[in-house]
Amino acid sequence: MMDEGERIISVLDYFLFLAVLSIWGILVVNVILTIAGYVNYLQKVRQSKPQLPAQVPFVSIMVPAHNEGIVIVKTLQALLNFDYPKDRYEIIIINDNSDDNSAELLAEVQSLYPHRNLKVINTDKTNGGKGKSNALNIGLKQARGTLISIYDADNTPQRSALRYLVAELMQDSQLAAVIGKFRTRNKNASLLTRFINIETLSFQWMAQAGREKLFKLCTIPGTNYVIRRDILEEIGGWDVKALAEDTEISFRVYRMGYRIRFQPLAVTWEQEPQTLDVWFHQRTRWVKGNIYVILKNARLLFTKSGRPIRFDLLYFLAIYFLLMTSLILSDSMFVLSVAGIAHSNLVGFSNALWVMAVITFVVSTFVTITTEKGEMTLANLLIIIFMYVVYSQMWLAVAAHGMVGYVREQVFHQQAKWYKTKRYQ
């Protein structure tokens, strides 16, 4: 007969085994996505660059902006500098309930380019200040384009970005949208931005490429994409309750039977958080937004209508619930074991797998950054090792905080707000 202490250890062994199994399962899925993404990258490199059709479609570029005076002029100049035919696109800035100098700066730019299709919509607290989705819906009502393109206010896209996005979209009538790649503009500002730079290359654009290769799935990012206006109107525009409006609208597009394609030649550079408090606030919003999307679509998980988004639903559920629980349990057992409070017979086994997981993570991540010029350095290799130990724990804190915040907001019926990410000169 087992005494009480042995019974507790047996239970701990069981849960620790499940935690390790879950962590490794998700890690293996990410490695498979990375390999598939790398293959996709190699294939796209060999493909000819997409060309615009003879009848160039008219594009409405929309930029939602709330108190973006620090960056908005630089962004607007980049948009005006696209090598897309000048008379075939317009720029709509939705200056959403700003109380900085954005309105004055935008008016000055308008006066410098009187012959360009540049429109500024200034909202106030009566119709604006209710989030990015609301601002985009306001802009859509005044847009003239058959295609809609979205850029965040801190973006400086390359001159060819819009041309590549549109050219790719016009090649296939089954495509609802085409997304581009985004890079970190201020990657050398701090250790945090170095983490984000590698995260962006490995877990955002390379994972996108892998999902496209294996499942023909891509998630629309918040910026640097084009989408067909008629499809956008058919699905009712952006969900004003969604903080992660990009993921939410992607799911609706796929449920309609359309596809989204990834075009890495379309590149934009964006400003990332340089301090922990700004990063924590931004990523908490992402967590809340994705949880909203998961719960909104969870009922479709094993239905026929939910088939196109099944992988993404399962993946998000695994990341935000299974992985978080497993990491908390694994970390807790490690701390308790070191402190001598509790001991599991699987600690040695768990530690060996942990070392293997670190090696797998480092190798697969480093392989992904080799696709970018200037990123394959010893410094980045050391940062990747450090990321596994530090950045993953930071993410764990964000995920837990975001979940608690989401539950609190639902209990008190709080509305989605405009979450302003701090900008830098």
N, C-alpha and C positions, 0 to 999 in steps of 0.2 A: 504494500500500500504506500502511495506517495504522501509525504507530509505536506503541510500547507506551503512551505517554502519551495519544495520541488514542483508543486502544482503551478505556482506563480511563474517559476522559471520556464516551465513547459509552455505556458500560455504566451510568455514573452518570446520564446523561441518561435512559436507559431506565427505570431504577428510580425516579428522581425523578418522571418523568411518571406512572408507575403510582401512586406515592404521592399525588401531587396529585389524580389522577383518583379515587382511593379516598376521600380526604378530602372532596372535593366531592360525590361520590356519596352519602356518609353525611349530609353537611350538607343536601343536597337532600331526602333522605328525611325528615329531621327537620323541615325547613320544610313539607313536605307534611303531615306529622302535625300540625304546629302549626296550619296552615290548617284542616284537617279538625276539629281539636279546638276551634278557635274557632267554627266553624260549629255543632258539636255543642253548645257552650256557649250560643250564641244560641238554639238550638232548645229547649234545656232551660229556659232562662229564661222562655220563652213557655208552657211546659207547666204544667198545674195541678199543685199539690203532691200527692204520693201520700198516700192516706189508709189508716189501719189498717182491717182487716176487722172485721166484727161479732164474730167469734170471734178474740180477740187471742191469738196463740201465746205459749207460755211460753219465755223466753229465758234461757240461762245465759251470763252474762258472765264470761269467764275472763281473769285478769291474771297472767301469769308474772312473778315478781319475785325478783331476787337482790341483796341488799344495797341496797334501794331506800328506806331509811328517810327520806332527805332529801325524797323526792317522793311517797311512796306515800299519805300521808294526804290530800294535796290531790287526788290522782287519785281516791281512794276517795270523797271528798266529791262530786266531780263526777259519778261514776257513781251515787251514791245520789240525786242531784238530777235524774236524767232525768225528763222529762215522760211517760214510758211508764208504763202502769198499774203501781203499786207491787207488787201481788200477782202480777204476771205476769212478773217477772224475778228472778233470783238473781245474786249476785255471788260468784265463787269466786276468792280470791287464793291462788296457789300460791307461798308464801314458800319459795323453793327454796334450801335449804342456806345460808341467810344467817347471817353472824356479826356483823351490826350490831344495831341496836335495832328492826328491823322487826317481830319477833314481839310485842314489848311494845306498840308503837304500834298494831298491828292489833287486839290484844286490847282496848285502850282504846276504839277506835272501835266494836268489837263491843258493848262494854258500854253505849255511848251509844245504840245502835240495836238493842235486844234483840228487837224485833218485825219487823225486816227480814230478808230472806233473804240473809244475809251469812255466808259460810263461809270459813275460813282453813285451808289445808292446809300444814302445816310439814313439809318434807322434810329429810332429813339426807344425809350423804355416802354412805350405803348405797343410797338410792333416788333421790337428787337430785343437783344440781350437775353434770348431764350435758348441759346445753344447753336452749334454749327449747323445742325440739320435745318433748323428754322431759318437761319440766314440763307442757306442754299435754296430752300424753297421760295424765299422772297426773290432771290436772284433769277431763278428759273422762270418766273412769271414775266420777266422783262427780257429774257434771252431770245435771240432771233435764230440761233444756230440749229441745224439738224443734228449736230453733234455737240455734246457738252463736255468740257474739260475742266478739271478741278485742280487748283494749286493752293497749298497753304501759304500764309502770308510771309513765312520765313524762307521760302524756296527761291533758289536761283537756278532754274533749269538750263541745260545746255541749249544752244541755238537750234539744234536739230531735234530736240525732244518731241515737240508737237508733231512735226512732220512724220517721224517714225511711228508715233502712236496712231495717227490717222491712217497712214499708208497701210499699216498692219490690219487695222479694223476693216478697211474697205476691201480687203482681199477675200473676206468670208462673211456671207450674210448671216451665218449662225452665231457670229460673235456679237455679244451685247456690248462688250467693253474690252479695252486693251489697257494693261497697266505697265508702267515703266519701272525702272530701278531708281532707288534713292541712295545717296551717299552722304556721309557726315562731313559737313563743311568745316566745322570747328573741332576736328578730331584730336588736334594736338593741344587743346586748351587745358585739359586736366586728365588725370588717370581715368576718371569716370567717362569722359568722351572717348577715350581709347577703348574702353570696354564696349561702349555703345557702337563704335565703328565696327568692331569685330562682330558684335551681335547682329548688326544690320547686314553685314556681308554673309554671315553663316546661317543665321536662324530666320532671316526675313527673306532676302532675295534668293538665296540658294535653296531654302525650303520651298519657296514659291515654285522655283524651277523643278524641284523634285515632285511636288504635288501635281504640277502640270504634266510631267512626263508619265507618272504612274496612274493618275486618276482623272486627268484633264480638268483639274481644279486649280483655280487661283483666287485668292481673296483680294478684292479691291482695297488698296491702301487709302489713306486719307488724302493723298495728293498724287499728282503726276499720272493721271489716267484720263481716258476719253470714254464716253458712254453714249449710246444712241438715245436721242431725245425721246423718240416714240416709245421705246421700251421703258425709259425712266418715267414717262407720264402714265404708261399702262400700269405700272406697279405703284403709282400714287406718290412718287417723289420720295424724299427722305423721311424716315420715321423720327419725329421730333422727340420721342422718348428715349431714343438710342444715343448713348454717349459714344459707342463704337459704331457710328453710322455706316462706316465702310464695310465692316463684316456683315452687318444686318442686311444691307442692300445687296451684297453678294449672294447671300442665301436666297433672297427672293428672285434674283436673276436666274439662278440655277434651277429653282423650282419651276420656273416658266419654260424650261427646256433650252435655254440659251447657254452659251459658253463665254468664258473670259480667258484671254490669252496674255501671256507675259512676253514683253519685248524689252530685253536688257539694253538695247542700243539707245533707248529713250531714258536719259539720265537727268535727274535733278539733284541738286546739292541742298541739304537742309541743315538748319541749326539745331543742335541737340542740347539738352540740359547740361550745364557745367558744374552744378552743385547737387548734393544729395537731396536737399529739400525740394528743389524743383523737379528732379528726376522722380522722387518718391510720389509727388503729387500727380505728375503726368501718368506714371505707370499705374497708380491706383485708379485713375479714371479709365485706363485701358481695361483693367481687371473688371471693374463695375460694368463697363460697356459690354464686354464679352460674356459675362455671367448673364446679363439681360438677354443677349442673343441666344445663349444656350437654353435658358429656361423658356424663352418664347418659342423655340423650335423643338424642344425635347420630346413633345408628344408625337412628333413626326419621325422619330428615330427608326422605328421598325414598320413604317407605313410605306406604301408605294409612292406617295407624293414626296416623301422625305428621302427617297433613294439617292437623288443627285447630291445631297449634302450629308449623307450618312457618315462618310469617313471624317469630314471636318467636325461633325457633332461628337463623334466618338473621341476624336483627337483632343478637342477642347475639354470634354469631360475628363479625359485622362490627365491632361495638364493641370487643370484648375482644381480638380478634386482628388483624383487618385494619387498623382505625383506629390501634391502638397501634403496630403496625409502621410504618405510613405516617407517623405523627407523629414517631417516632424518626428515621426516615430523613430526613424533611423538616427537622427541627431540626438534625440532624447536618450536613446539606449547608449549611444557613445558617451554622452556626458555622465550618465548614471554609472556606467562601467568604469570610467576614469576616476570618478569620485568614490568608487567602492561601495556605492549604495545598492546596486543591483548588478547581477552578472548573468549573461546569457551564454549558453553553450555554443551559439552561432556567431559570437562576436568575432572570433578569429576568421571564420568563413566570410562574415560580412566585410571585415577589413580587407581581406584578399580581393573580394569582388570590387570593393571601393577603389583599390589601387588600379585594378583592371579597367574600371569605369573611367578613372581619370585619364589613363593612357588612351583609351578609345576616344574620349571626348577631345583630348588635345590633338591627336592625329587627324581625326575627321574635320575638326574645325580649322586646323592649319591648312589642310588640303583645299578647303573652300576659298581661303584668302589668297591662294596662289593664282587665282583667276584675275586678280587686280594688280596692276603695275604699282610697285613700290610698297606693297603690303607684306611680301614674303621676307620678313626680317627676324633676326634673333630676338629683338625687343618684343615683337608681337608674339613670338613663341612663348616667351616668359609671361607675357600678359595673359595669354590663353590659359596657361597653367594656373595663374593667380585667379583668373575668372571662375574656374571651377570651384575653388575653395571659398572665394569671397562673394562674387557676383551672384552665384546661385542662391546663397543664403540671403542676400539682399532681396532677390526676387521672392523668396519665400515669405519674408516679412511684408512685402508689398501685397502679395496674393492674399495673405491672411487679413491684412488691414482692409483691403478692397472688399473682401467677402463680408466682413463685419459691417463696413460702411454701407454696402448694398442692402443688407438685411435691415439696417436701421432706417435707411431711406424708404424702403418699402413699407415698414411698419408705420412710419409717420407720414407716408404719402407725399414725399418731397418730390418736386419736379426736377428734371434734368437742367443743369445750369451750364453756362459758358465757362469752361475751365481754361483759364488763361495761363499758358506756359511762358515763363519769363524769357525775354529776348536779350541779346547782347550786342553791343556795337561791333 
